[in-house]
């Protein structure tokens, strides 16, 4: 991961901790994909995708979460949860950082 990516994840982590979430794991990686941050929001386990865009010539940060990326996140989350005895409440959030602006937190980003 490049320096800007690490800085964006650091910024998202600080922001979410400021909102009361607690970190469980960072950069969880398996053969199916990667999850940037895994956090707890009370009793809910939150899988967080952090997206940063310096300029919008390739689209906004939210637009970079493609259906393929969503499928890989879901597969990695299932892999992470496979070793659990009980299934916690879970959700997928996104933290979007466009043009070095303030983080935008989208709870349940993939909910229908």
C-alpha positions as CSV (number, residue, x, y, z in Angstrom):
1,X,0.0,0.0,0.0
2,X,1.3,3.5,-0.8
3,X,1.9,6.2,1.7
4,X,-1.3,8.1,0.8
5,X,-3.3,4.9,1.3
6,X,-1.8,4.4,4.8
7,X,-2.5,8.0,5.7
8,X,-6.1,7.7,4.5
9,X,-6.6,4.6,6.6
10,X,-5.0,6.3,9.6
11,X,-7.3,9.3,9.1
12,X,-10.4,7.0,8.8
13,X,-9.3,5.1,11.9
14,X,-8.9,8.3,14.0
15,X,-12.3,9.5,12.7
16,X,-14.1,6.3,13.6
17,X,-12.5,6.1,17.0
18,X,-13.7,9.6,17.6
19,X,-17.2,8.3,16.9
20,X,-16.8,5.7,19.5
21,X,-15.9,2.6,17.4
22,X,-13.1,0.3,18.7
23,X,-10.6,-1.4,16.4
24,X,-10.4,-5.2,16.3
25,X,-8.1,-5.6,13.2
26,X,-6.5,-3.6,10.5
27,X,-5.8,-4.8,7.0
28,X,-7.3,-8.3,7.3
29,X,-6.1,-10.2,4.3
30,X,-7.0,-13.6,3.0
31,X,-6.9,-15.2,-0.4
32,X,-10.4,-13.9,-1.1
33,X,-9.8,-10.2,-0.4
34,X,-8.8,-7.6,2.1
35,X,-10.7,-5.6,4.7
36,X,-9.2,-2.2,5.6
37,X,-10.6,-2.0,9.1
38,X,-12.6,-4.3,11.3
39,X,-14.2,-2.4,14.2
40,X,-16.8,-2.7,16.9
41,X,-19.7,-0.3,17.1
42,X,-21.2,-1.4,20.4
43,X,-22.1,-5.1,19.8
44,X,-22.0,-4.8,16.0
45,X,-19.0,-5.9,14.1
46,X,-18.2,-3.4,11.3
47,X,-16.2,-4.1,8.2
48,X,-14.9,-0.8,6.9
49,X,-13.7,0.0,3.4
50,X,-11.6,3.2,3.1
51,X,-11.5,4.9,-0.2
52,X,-9.6,8.0,-1.1
53,X,-9.5,10.0,-4.3
54,X,-7.1,13.0,-4.8
55,X,-9.1,14.3,-7.8
56,X,-12.3,13.4,-9.4
57,X,-11.0,12.8,-13.0
58,X,-11.5,9.1,-12.3
59,X,-14.7,9.5,-10.3
60,X,-15.5,10.1,-6.7
61,X,-14.3,7.8,-3.9
62,X,-17.7,6.1,-3.6
63,X,-17.8,5.3,-7.3
64,X,-14.6,3.2,-6.8
65,X,-16.4,0.6,-4.8
66,X,-17.5,-1.6,-7.7
67,X,-19.7,-4.7,-7.5
68,X,-16.5,-6.8,-7.8
69,X,-14.9,-5.0,-4.9
70,X,-18.1,-5.5,-2.8
71,X,-18.1,-9.2,-3.6
72,X,-14.4,-9.5,-2.5
73,X,-15.2,-7.6,0.7
74,X,-18.1,-9.9,1.5
75,X,-16.0,-13.0,0.8
76,X,-13.2,-11.8,3.1
77,X,-15.7,-11.0,5.8
78,X,-17.2,-14.5,5.5
79,X,-13.7,-15.9,5.8
80,X,-13.0,-13.7,8.9
81,X,-16.3,-14.8,10.5
82,X,-15.8,-18.5,9.7
83,X,-13.8,-19.1,12.9
84,X,-16.3,-17.6,15.2
85,X,-18.5,-19.7,17.5
86,X,-21.3,-17.2,17.5
87,X,-22.3,-14.8,14.7
88,X,-22.3,-11.2,15.8
89,X,-24.5,-8.5,14.2
90,X,-22.5,-7.2,11.2
91,X,-22.5,-4.4,8.7
92,X,-20.3,-2.9,6.0
93,X,-19.4,0.8,6.3
94,X,-17.4,3.0,4.0
95,X,-15.2,6.0,4.8
96,X,-14.8,8.2,1.8
97,X,-12.1,10.8,1.5
98,X,-12.3,13.0,-1.6
99,X,-9.8,15.7,-2.4
100,X,-8.1,15.6,1.0
101,X,-11.5,16.7,2.5
102,X,-13.1,15.6,5.8
103,X,-14.0,11.9,5.9
104,X,-17.5,11.0,5.0
105,X,-18.8,8.0,6.9
106,X,-21.5,5.9,5.3
107,X,-23.0,3.4,7.7
108,X,-24.4,0.2,6.1
109,X,-22.9,1.3,2.8
110,X,-24.0,-1.8,1.0
111,X,-27.5,-2.2,2.5
112,X,-30.2,-2.5,0.0
